[in-house]
Amino acid sequence: MRPYQSIQRKSRSLAHPRIRVYKIYYNSWVIKHLL
């Protein structure tokens, strides 16, 4: 169970910054289309 948990933690740490980047891209795209 421990190695599986460590893999989950690594995937989460890698996914968080990507989610933030996608949100920024999505927000900028929405703003551009609304303007």
Gaussian input, Z-matrix of N, CA and C with variables (Angstrom, degrees):
# hf/3-21g

backbone

0 1
 N
 C     1     B1
 C     2     B2     1     A1
 N     3     B3     2     A2     1     D1
 C     4     B4     3     A3     2     D2
 C     5     B5     4     A4     3     D3
 N     6     B6     5     A5     4     D4
 C     7     B7     6     A6     5     D5
 C     8     B8     7     A7     6     D6
 N     9     B9     8     A8     7     D7
 C    10    B10     9     A9     8     D8
 C    11    B11    10    A10     9     D9
 N    12    B12    11    A11    10    D10
 C    13    B13    12    A12    11    D11
 C    14    B14    13    A13    12    D12
 N    15    B15    14    A14    13    D13
 C    16    B16    15    A15    14    D14
 C    17    B17    16    A16    15    D15
 N    18    B18    17    A17    16    D16
 C    19    B19    18    A18    17    D17
 C    20    B20    19    A19    18    D18
 N    21    B21    20    A20    19    D19
 C    22    B22    21    A21    20    D20
 C    23    B23    22    A22    21    D21
 N    24    B24    23    A23    22    D22
 C    25    B25    24    A24    23    D23
 C    26    B26    25    A25    24    D24
 N    27    B27    26    A26    25    D25
 C    28    B28    27    A27    26    D26
 C    29    B29    28    A28    27    D27
 N    30    B30    29    A29    28    D28
 C    31    B31    30    A30    29    D29
 C    32    B32    31    A31    30    D30
 N    33    B33    32    A32    31    D31
 C    34    B34    33    A33    32    D32
 C    35    B35    34    A34    33    D33
 N    36    B36    35    A35    34    D34
 C    37    B37    36    A36    35    D35
 C    38    B38    37    A37    36    D36
 N    39    B39    38    A38    37    D37
 C    40    B40    39    A39    38    D38
 C    41    B41    40    A40    39    D39
 N    42    B42    41    A41    40    D40
 C    43    B43    42    A42    41    D41
 C    44    B44    43    A43    42    D42
 N    45    B45    44    A44    43    D43
 C    46    B46    45    A45    44    D44
 C    47    B47    46    A46    45    D45
 N    48    B48    47    A47    46    D46
 C    49    B49    48    A48    47    D47
 C    50    B50    49    A49    48    D48
 N    51    B51    50    A50    49    D49
 C    52    B52    51    A51    50    D50
 C    53    B53    52    A52    51    D51
 N    54    B54    53    A53    52    D52
 C    55    B55    54    A54    53    D53
 C    56    B56    55    A55    54    D54
 N    57    B57    56    A56    55    D55
 C    58    B58    57    A57    56    D56
 C    59    B59    58    A58    57    D57
 N    60    B60    59    A59    58    D58
 C    61    B61    60    A60    59    D59
 C    62    B62    61    A61    60    D60
 N    63    B63    62    A62    61    D61
 C    64    B64    63    A63    62    D62
 C    65    B65    64    A64    63    D63
 N    66    B66    65    A65    64    D64
 C    67    B67    66    A66    65    D65
 C    68    B68    67    A67    66    D66
 N    69    B69    68    A68    67    D67
 C    70    B70    69    A69    68    D68
 C    71    B71    70    A70    69    D69
 N    72    B72    71    A71    70    D70
 C    73    B73    72    A72    71    D71
 C    74    B74    73    A73    72    D72
 N    75    B75    74    A74    73    D73
 C    76    B76    75    A75    74    D74
 C    77    B77    76    A76    75    D75
 N    78    B78    77    A77    76    D76
 C    79    B79    78    A78    77    D77
 C    80    B80    79    A79    78    D78
 N    81    B81    80    A80    79    D79
 C    82    B82    81    A81    80    D80
 C    83    B83    82    A82    81    D81
 N    84    B84    83    A83    82    D82
 C    85    B85    84    A84    83    D83
 C    86    B86    85    A85    84    D84
 N    87    B87    86    A86    85    D85
 C    88    B88    87    A87    86    D86
 C    89    B89    88    A88    87    D87
 N    90    B90    89    A89    88    D88
 C    91    B91    90    A90    89    D89
 C    92    B92    91    A91    90    D90
 N    93    B93    92    A92    91    D91
 C    94    B94    93    A93    92    D92
 C    95    B95    94    A94    93    D93
 N    96    B96    95    A95    94    D94
 C    97    B97    96    A96    95    D95
 C    98    B98    97    A97    96    D96
 N    99    B99    98    A98    97    D97
 C   100   B100    99    A99    98    D98
 C   101   B101   100   A100    99    D99
 N   102   B102   101   A101   100   D100
 C   103   B103   102   A102   101   D101
 C   104   B104   103   A103   102   D102

   B1=1.4725
   B2=1.5298
   B3=1.3288
   B4=1.4690
   B5=1.5274
   B6=1.3379
   B7=1.4761
   B8=1.5229
   B9=1.3423
   B10=1.4728
   B11=1.5240
   B12=1.3435
   B13=1.4644
   B14=1.5208
   B15=1.3275
   B16=1.4709
   B17=1.5250
   B18=1.3538
   B19=1.4676
   B20=1.5231
   B21=1.3331
   B22=1.4658
   B23=1.5209
   B24=1.3340
   B25=1.4586
   B26=1.5200
   B27=1.3376
   B28=1.4702
   B29=1.5270
   B30=1.3245
   B31=1.4714
   B32=1.5244
   B33=1.3406
   B34=1.4606
   B35=1.5261
   B36=1.3289
   B37=1.4673
   B38=1.5334
   B39=1.3409
   B40=1.4646
   B41=1.5254
   B42=1.3265
   B43=1.4635
   B44=1.5290
   B45=1.3292
   B46=1.4617
   B47=1.5290
   B48=1.3367
   B49=1.4675
   B50=1.5231
   B51=1.3209
   B52=1.4691
   B53=1.5207
   B54=1.3246
   B55=1.4717
   B56=1.5193
   B57=1.3334
   B58=1.4722
   B59=1.5206
   B60=1.3267
   B61=1.4759
   B62=1.5222
   B63=1.3377
   B64=1.4729
   B65=1.5196
   B66=1.3475
   B67=1.4702
   B68=1.5196
   B69=1.3277
   B70=1.4702
   B71=1.5251
   B72=1.3393
   B73=1.4749
   B74=1.5208
   B75=1.3251
   B76=1.4675
   B77=1.5187
   B78=1.3438
   B79=1.4671
   B80=1.5212
   B81=1.3176
   B82=1.4685
   B83=1.5385
   B84=1.3371
   B85=1.4743
   B86=1.5204
   B87=1.3331
   B88=1.4740
   B89=1.5189
   B90=1.3239
   B91=1.4774
   B92=1.5263
   B93=1.3153
   B94=1.4668
   B95=1.5257
   B96=1.3338
   B97=1.4636
   B98=1.5298
   B99=1.3309
   B100=1.4712
   B101=1.5280
   B102=1.3315
   B103=1.4690
   B104=1.5241
   A1=110.52
   A2=116.73
   A3=118.22
   A4=112.20
   A5=119.80
   A6=118.71
   A7=111.63
   A8=116.50
   A9=119.50
   A10=110.03
   A11=116.25
   A12=119.56
   A13=110.47
   A14=117.61
   A15=119.95
   A16=109.80
   A17=117.25
   A18=120.34
   A19=109.26
   A20=117.13
   A21=120.06
   A22=109.83
   A23=117.41
   A24=120.25
   A25=110.21
   A26=117.00
   A27=120.13
   A28=110.35
   A29=117.36
   A30=120.32
   A31=109.55
   A32=116.38
   A33=119.14
   A34=109.83
   A35=116.97
   A36=120.14
   A37=110.12
   A38=117.17
   A39=120.12
   A40=110.74
   A41=117.27
   A42=120.17
   A43=111.41
   A44=117.82
   A45=119.97
   A46=112.73
   A47=119.97
   A48=119.47
   A49=112.29
   A50=116.85
   A51=119.48
   A52=110.16
   A53=117.12
   A54=120.56
   A55=109.31
   A56=116.76
   A57=119.69
   A58=110.08
   A59=116.77
   A60=120.07
   A61=109.90
   A62=116.38
   A63=119.02
   A64=110.59
   A65=116.96
   A66=119.55
   A67=110.07
   A68=117.05
   A69=120.45
   A70=109.38
   A71=117.07
   A72=119.93
   A73=110.55
   A74=117.26
   A75=121.10
   A76=110.24
   A77=116.73
   A78=120.04
   A79=110.02
   A80=118.15
   A81=120.90
   A82=109.63
   A83=116.90
   A84=120.19
   A85=110.32
   A86=117.09
   A87=121.10
   A88=109.43
   A89=116.70
   A90=119.90
   A91=109.60
   A92=117.53
   A93=120.48
   A94=110.58
   A95=117.22
   A96=120.00
   A97=111.63
   A98=116.24
   A99=118.37
   A100=109.72
   A101=116.67
   A102=119.16
   A103=109.30
   D1=-33.53
   D2=-176.38
   D3=-64.21
   D4=-47.63
   D5=179.81
   D6=-60.69
   D7=-36.24
   D8=179.32
   D9=-64.00
   D10=-42.15
   D11=179.07
   D12=-64.10
   D13=-40.30
   D14=179.98
   D15=-63.35
   D16=-37.85
   D17=177.99
   D18=-64.80
   D19=-42.10
   D20=179.07
   D21=-60.49
   D22=-43.69
   D23=-179.58
   D24=-61.85
   D25=-42.74
   D26=179.91
   D27=-63.27
   D28=-44.57
   D29=-178.93
   D30=-63.80
   D31=-38.89
   D32=179.90
   D33=-65.22
   D34=-45.08
   D35=-178.79
   D36=-62.32
   D37=-33.00
   D38=178.92
   D39=-77.87
   D40=-30.67
   D41=-175.08
   D42=-79.17
   D43=-32.89
   D44=-175.55
   D45=-57.94
   D46=-54.71
   D47=-179.68
   D48=-60.84
   D49=-35.00
   D50=178.73
   D51=-64.23
   D52=-43.00
   D53=179.42
   D54=-60.89
   D55=-41.83
   D56=179.23
   D57=-62.07
   D58=-43.20
   D59=-179.72
   D60=-63.02
   D61=-44.09
   D62=-179.72
   D63=-62.09
   D64=-40.08
   D65=178.98
   D66=-62.41
   D67=-42.13
   D68=179.80
   D69=-62.60
   D70=-46.20
   D71=179.16
   D72=-61.53
   D73=-42.87
   D74=-178.53
   D75=-64.40
   D76=-43.92
   D77=179.83
   D78=-62.50
   D79=-44.67
   D80=-179.09
   D81=-63.90
   D82=-38.97
   D83=-179.99
   D84=-65.46
   D85=-42.92
   D86=179.74
   D87=-63.62
   D88=-44.72
   D89=-179.14
   D90=-61.08
   D91=-44.02
   D92=-179.03
   D93=-60.79
   D94=-43.36
   D95=-177.36
   D96=-72.83
   D97=-32.06
   D98=179.18
   D99=-71.50
   D100=-37.30
   D101=179.91
   D102=-77.20

